[in-house]
Amino acid sequence: MKTDTEIKVDGIKVLIDALGELQAERFIALIAREPFDYTQWQKDMWSEKTVKEISNAAMKYRNERK
């Protein structure tokens, strides 16, 4: 199992890879600036998708990044 620090480092790397350094920093600032319920955000974000659709999209994304 990864430590909390390892998870944070990996998360920052993913954000930077996906958004670039500046946008990743802005994202973190936005999250830190306001109350944020991650669970509710995920429910709202994927409310129109089935679990299968989300899984397929994640697998496609992973395969494209290899």
MDTraj code that builds the backbone (N, CA, C; nanometers):
import mdtraj as md
import numpy as np

residues = "MET LYS THR ASP THR GLU ILE LYS VAL ASP GLY ILE LYS VAL LEU ILE ASP ALA LEU GLY GLU LEU GLN ALA GLU ARG PHE ILE ALA LEU ILE ALA ARG GLU PRO PHE ASP TYR THR GLN TRP GLN LYS ASP MET TRP SER GLU LYS THR VAL LYS GLU ILE SER ASN ALA ALA MET LYS TYR ARG ASN GLU ARG LYS".split()
xyz = np.array([
    [0.0850, -0.1168, 0.0000],
    [0.0000, 0.0000, 0.0000],
    [0.0902, 0.1239, 0.0000],
    [0.0489, 0.2245, -0.0742],
    [0.1245, 0.3494, -0.0816],
    [0.1006, 0.4337, 0.0430],
    [0.2036, 0.5112, 0.0781],
    [0.1880, 0.6053, 0.1889],
    [0.1080, 0.7266, 0.1406],
    [0.0628, 0.8071, 0.2352],
    [-0.0092, 0.9296, 0.1996],
    [0.0787, 1.0213, 0.1149],
    [0.2054, 1.0312, 0.1505],
    [0.2977, 1.1162, 0.0749],
    [0.3141, 1.0667, -0.0682],
    [0.3265, 0.9371, -0.0866],
    [0.3395, 0.8814, -0.2218],
    [0.2148, 0.9104, -0.3057],
    [0.0993, 0.8992, -0.2443],
    [-0.0260, 0.9280, -0.3148],
    [-0.0307, 1.0750, -0.3560],
    [0.0094, 1.1657, -0.2651],
    [0.0099, 1.3082, -0.2988],
    [0.1067, 1.3377, -0.4129],
    [0.2250, 1.2797, -0.4082],
    [0.3245, 1.3013, -0.5144],
    [0.2718, 1.2492, -0.6471],
    [0.2152, 1.1291, -0.6471],
    [0.1579, 1.0734, -0.7698],
    [0.0451, 1.1607, -0.8231],
    [-0.0389, 1.2110, -0.7334],
    [-0.1493, 1.2972, -0.7744],
    [-0.1011, 1.4249, -0.8396],
    [0.0011, 1.4852, -0.7824],
    [0.0580, 1.6073, -0.8412],
    [0.1155, 1.5780, -0.9794],
    [0.1842, 1.4655, -0.9925],
    [0.2408, 1.4279, -1.1235],
    [0.1303, 1.4114, -1.2283],
    [0.0212, 1.3476, -1.1899],
    [-0.0904, 1.3273, -1.2821],
    [-0.1508, 1.4620, -1.3233],
    [-0.1708, 1.5492, -1.2251],
    [-0.2251, 1.6819, -1.2567],
    [-0.1337, 1.7581, -1.3522],
    [-0.0045, 1.7558, -1.3258],
    [0.0901, 1.8273, -1.4115],
    [0.0924, 1.7663, -1.5510],
    [0.0912, 1.6339, -1.5598],
    [0.0895, 1.5679, -1.6913],
    [-0.0361, 1.6043, -1.7699],
    [-0.1490, 1.6111, -1.7001],
    [-0.2764, 1.6365, -1.7672],
    [-0.2993, 1.7843, -1.7975],
    [-0.2566, 1.8716, -1.7061],
    [-0.2923, 2.0128, -1.7169],
    [-0.1741, 2.1057, -1.7430],
    [-0.0543, 2.0588, -1.7181],
    [0.0618, 2.1470, -1.7195],
    [0.0794, 2.2072, -1.5809],
    [0.1987, 2.2615, -1.5556],
    [0.2288, 2.3103, -1.4207],
    [0.1372, 2.4239, -1.3753],
    [0.1177, 2.5219, -1.4595],
    [0.0381, 2.6382, -1.4201],
    [-0.1073, 2.6004, -1.3921],
    [-0.1688, 2.5245, -1.4819],
    [-0.3091, 2.4873, -1.4633],
    [-0.3257, 2.3915, -1.3450],
    [-0.2271, 2.3049, -1.3215],
    [-0.2330, 2.2151, -1.2057],
    [-0.2310, 2.2967, -1.0769],
    [-0.1461, 2.3986, -1.0728],
    [-0.1402, 2.4846, -0.9548],
    [-0.2719, 2.5597, -0.9359],
    [-0.3308, 2.6070, -1.0441],
    [-0.4604, 2.6759, -1.0359],
    [-0.5686, 2.5813, -0.9839],
    [-0.5682, 2.4555, -1.0329],
    [-0.6654, 2.3566, -0.9880],
    [-0.6542, 2.3356, -0.8366],
    [-0.5320, 2.3185, -0.7892],
    [-0.5118, 2.2971, -0.6457],
    [-0.5593, 2.4183, -0.5669],
    [-0.5301, 2.5387, -0.6160],
    [-0.5746, 2.6596, -0.5478],
    [-0.7266, 2.6681, -0.5447],
    [-0.7918, 2.6320, -0.6533],
    [-0.9381, 2.6349, -0.6574],
    [-0.9986, 2.5380, -0.5563],
    [-0.9414, 2.4188, -0.5481],
    [-0.9914, 2.3185, -0.4537],
    [-0.9698, 2.3654, -0.3097],
    [-0.8535, 2.4220, -0.2829],
    [-0.8199, 2.4643, -0.1465],
    [-0.8987, 2.5880, -0.1037],
    [-0.9421, 2.6690, -0.1985],
    [-1.0058, 2.7969, -0.1695],
    [-1.1500, 2.7833, -0.1215],
    [-1.2173, 2.6804, -0.1614],
    [-1.3596, 2.6702, -0.1292],
    [-1.3913, 2.5331, -0.0702],
    [-1.4984, 2.5253, 0.0088],
    [-1.5391, 2.3939, 0.0600],
    [-1.5619, 2.2983, -0.0578],
    [-1.5161, 2.1768, -0.0439],
    [-1.5195, 2.0847, -0.1567],
    [-1.5572, 1.9462, -0.1085],
    [-1.6653, 1.8935, -0.1613],
    [-1.7089, 1.7581, -0.1295],
    [-1.6767, 1.6701, -0.2494],
    [-1.5648, 1.5999, -0.2432],
    [-1.5179, 1.5186, -0.3554],
    [-1.6216, 1.4146, -0.3973],
    [-1.6841, 1.3511, -0.3000],
    [-1.7818, 1.2468, -0.3312],
    [-1.8991, 1.3039, -0.4098],
    [-1.9518, 1.4165, -0.3660],
    [-2.0628, 1.4793, -0.4382],
    [-2.0188, 1.5257, -0.5764],
    [-1.8970, 1.5804, -0.5852],
    [-1.8429, 1.6256, -0.7134],
    [-1.8380, 1.5101, -0.8128],
    [-1.7918, 1.3940, -0.7674],
    [-1.7843, 1.2766, -0.8546],
    [-1.9236, 1.2312, -0.8979],
    [-2.0188, 1.2334, -0.8055],
    [-2.1557, 1.1952, -0.8409],
    [-2.2126, 1.2879, -0.9475],
    [-2.1899, 1.4173, -0.9302],
    [-2.2397, 1.5146, -1.0277],
    [-2.1656, 1.5044, -1.1597],
    [-2.0354, 1.4854, -1.1529],
    [-1.9525, 1.4825, -1.2727],
    [-1.9878, 1.3665, -1.3655],
    [-2.0190, 1.2532, -1.3074],
    [-2.0437, 1.1328, -1.3875],
    [-2.1896, 1.0892, -1.3856],
    [-2.2810, 1.1794, -1.3514],
    [-2.4216, 1.1406, -1.3347],
    [-2.4858, 1.0894, -1.4635],
    [-2.4345, 1.1307, -1.5782],
    [-2.4917, 1.0891, -1.7066],
    [-2.4272, 0.9626, -1.7628],
    [-2.3258, 0.9083, -1.6937],
    [-2.2512, 0.7933, -1.7446],
    [-2.2781, 0.6702, -1.6594],
    [-2.2744, 0.5534, -1.7246],
    [-2.2836, 0.4282, -1.6497],
    [-2.1437, 0.3896, -1.6032],
    [-2.1370, 0.2987, -1.5084],
    [-2.0085, 0.2488, -1.4601],
    [-1.9295, 0.1887, -1.5761],
    [-1.9960, 0.1175, -1.6631],
    [-1.9302, 0.0564, -1.7788],
    [-1.8692, 0.1623, -1.8705],
    [-1.9422, 0.2703, -1.8960],
    [-1.8908, 0.3778, -1.9818],
    [-1.7680, 0.4446, -1.9191],
    [-1.7730, 0.4671, -1.7905],
    [-1.6591, 0.5280, -1.7210],
    [-1.5390, 0.4346, -1.7260],
    [-1.5616, 0.3079, -1.7007],
    [-1.4536, 0.2094, -1.7054],
    [-1.3911, 0.2020, -1.8441],
    [-1.4739, 0.1984, -1.9469],
    [-1.4224, 0.1924, -2.0838],
    [-1.3401, 0.3171, -2.1175],
    [-1.3869, 0.4327, -2.0763],
    [-1.3143, 0.5571, -2.1015],
    [-1.1799, 0.5562, -2.0288],
    [-1.1776, 0.5071, -1.9059],
    [-1.0531, 0.5004, -1.8291],
    [-0.9543, 0.4038, -1.8947],
    [-1.0019, 0.2890, -1.9395],
    [-0.9134, 0.1923, -2.0050],
    [-0.8601, 0.2481, -2.1362],
    [-0.9441, 0.3158, -2.2115],
    [-0.9009, 0.3775, -2.3375],
    [-0.7933, 0.4826, -2.3104],
    [-0.8153, 0.5660, -2.2110],
    [-0.7182, 0.6694, -2.1747],
    [-0.5853, 0.6064, -2.1346],
    [-0.5910, 0.5030, -2.0501],
    [-0.4690, 0.4355, -2.0067],
    [-0.3936, 0.3768, -2.1241],
    [-0.4651, 0.3105, -2.2161],
    [-0.4008, 0.2474, -2.3304],
    [-0.3389, 0.3494, -2.4257],
    [-0.4011, 0.4663, -2.4377],
    [-0.3476, 0.5709, -2.5248],
    [-0.2225, 0.6342, -2.4683],
    [-0.2056, 0.6281, -2.3368],
    [-0.0894, 0.6910, -2.2728],
    [0.0308, 0.5987, -2.2660],
    [0.0166, 0.4747, -2.3055],
    [0.1300, 0.3809, -2.3040],
    [0.2204, 0.3998, -2.4212],
])
top = md.Topology()
chain = top.add_chain()
for i, resn in enumerate(residues, 1):
    res = top.add_residue(resn, chain, resSeq=i)
    for name in ("N", "CA", "C"):
        top.add_atom(name, md.element.get_by_symbol(name[0]), res)
traj = md.Trajectory(xyz[None], top)
